[in-house]
Amino acid sequence: MSQAAYVQNTHLLRTSAFDLWRRLRSLLEGQGLDPATTVLVNLFPDGGDHEFGQCIDEDGRVYSFDLVYDRETPKAENRAVLRNWTDVTDTWQHRSFADEIANAFIWRPPSRKTALPA
């Protein structure tokens, strides 16, 4: 059984050294999100110059966005920008990919751990 896209995407977001993932981490930080606790639900090509993505932050807010860069130009991912950054927390249940977002919420690792005294 293969891993769900949000598991693979989140792993790549948090660990990949490839330029695209490093740039996406930086852009998410610019939006106030911590890549170490953000779940990347999906990221896929949606036209010649951008990828569509959705993520869940540490507080459970859901965002959709376009990652825009010219995929045909070498090293263009280093200049990628976020466009159409939208907080869809109150409406994601009625949008495309609602099932993937719901499953990502269920899978999402806890962001804080409580240590109980022995």
N, C-alpha and C positions, 0 to 999 in steps of 0.2 A: 504494500500500500504506500503510495507516494504522499509526501507531506503536503499540506494545504499551502496555497500560494502565500498566505499571510505569514506562515511559519518561515518559509524560505525568504520572503522579502524582508521580514524583520531581522532575520539572521544576517542577511547581506547588508542591510542598513547599519547594523551595529558593528559589523566586523570587516567588511570588504575594504581592501586597499585600492580598488579600482577607482579611477577619477570620478566617474558618475556618482558612485555611492558616497565618496568623500564630499563631493559638492552638495549632494542632497542633504547630508548631515549638517553641513554648514548653513544651508538655506533653512532647514527646519529650526536650527538654533536661532537664526535671525527672526523667526516667527515666535520665539519663546518656548519651543519644545525641546526636550532633552532626548536626543536619539537613543540614549541608553534605556529609556523607559517608554518610548513611542513604539506603537505597533503599526507597521506599514501593511495595511490591508491588501492593497494592490498597487501596481505600477506597471502600465503597459502602453505600448505605442498606440496613439490615437490621432494619427495624421503624420505628415512628413516631417514636422518640426517640433512635435511635442509628445509627451507621455502623460496619461491621465493617472492620477493617484488619489488614494484615500488613506487617512491614518487616524489613529486614536491616541490621544495624549495621556499622560499619567493620570489626569483627573477625569478621564472618560469622555472628553470632548472629541467630536468627530469632525474632521476637516476633509474637504476635497480640493484638488488643485491640479494645475497643469504644470509640468516641468518642461520648459521650452528651451530648445537648442537645435541646431542644425546637425542632424545625425550623419550627414554626408561629409561634413567638414572635420578634418582631424583635430582632435583636442577641443572640439566645441563644447563638450560636456563640462569643461572647466569654466565656461562662461554661461552655463545654464541659469535660468531665472525661474522663479515661481510666478505664475499668473493665475488669475481666477481663484485665489485663495479664499475659500468660503467655509464658514462654520456651519455645518449641517447637523449639529447635535440634535436639534429639535425636529428635523425632517428626514433623517437618514432612513427611517423605517419605511418611508414612502418613495424612496428613490431606487435607482438601479443599484444592484449589488447589496441589497439589504441583508440577504442571507449570509453573504461573506462577512459583512460587518458584524452581524449577530454572532456568528461562529468565532470571529476574532475576539469579541468581548468575552466569550466563554473560555477561550484558550489563553487569553492575556495573562501573562505571569503577574503575580501580585507585585505592586510597586514598592510596598513597604513590608518589612517583616518585623514582627513583634517578638522580642526575646523574653521568655518567661523565666523567672528565677527558678532555680532547681529546688 
